[in-house]
Amino acid sequence: MATLLRKIGLIRLHNRDTEDPKHHHNHRGGGGQQSASLRGKGGAKSGGHKQQQHPPGGAGDASPGPGKGKGKRAPELAPRDKPPQPAAAAAGAAGAGGPKEQAAGARAGPGPAGAAAAAAGSLVPAARQQHCTQVRSRRLMKELQDIARLSDRFISVELVDESLFDWNVKLHQVDKDSVLWQDMKETNTEFILLNLTFPDNFPFSPPFMRVLSPRLENGYVLDGGAICMELLTPRGWSSAYTVEAVMRQFAASLVKGQGRICRKAGKSKKSFSRKEAEATFKSLVKTHEKYGWVTPPVSDG
């Protein structure tokens, strides 16, 4: 009987220990540690074989698993593994982009090639101006030689301050049957003095011509000594016109317009001014561009 009771007590103790959670947890934890230690020993034995299967750079990763490890390391490795682009290649890539990329590159500032292109572009106007100066100089030298060879001494030229582009031209002759020629004889006026200045793009643009002395009335000579002639305007000018031809045309227009030497007291001594002549010429050109150049009737001279 006593033996039977001891067996029953042992059975109850065994059941209580089995049903106790703490006892059950400790029992499982101990088993987990044992299994973990067993796995650790097994991993240490087979670790050499597994490291040989991984590629370089991934053997030392402590990633929890193949899938998760690759997903997290991929963005980290991508920037470091990408080789740096050379400066020339980067510039070429920027230049080869679309309009937005090219505009961005232009705002970033010109590189060596852009600076060279800008320098070459700045040389173009200078070379063009030098060419125009050479053309103007050659043409005016030829004009001076042709005027010096004139047999009738119709006009003569003096350079203003030794400048090839600023002339004082003396008109010695007009129609001897005209009242203007009579005025010149009566006032002992040997010539009509004019000033011609030649622009940079002469002979493709007309010279500016004005009367200096004596003070004239009519004959298409206006305030300040400005001259109303269509051929002296950009619209009426031709590069084929020579200074001699322009002066002959002016002499004819003086006679046609019944030009006279001013003899009024006080007014005859007042000289023409360049500023007034330029303002008058601009005004008359604007007027004729609006209404056209009309040849006056014969009754008006």
Secondary structure, 3 states (H helix, E strand, C coil): CHHHHHHHHHHHHHHHHHHCHHHHHHHHHHHHHHHHHHHHHHHHHHHHHHHHHCCCCCCCCCCCCHHHHHHHHHHHHHHHHCCCCCHHHHHHHHHCCCHHHHHHHHHHCCCHHHHHHHHHHHHHHHHHHHHHHHHHHHHHHHHHHHHHCCCCCCEEEEEHHHCCCEEEEEECCCCCCCHHHHHHHHCCCCCEEEEEECCCCCCCCCCEEEEEECCEECCCECHHHEECCHHHCCCCCCCCCCHHHHHHHHHHHHHHCCCEECCCCCCCCCCCCHHHHHHHHHHHHHHHHHHCCCCCCHHHC
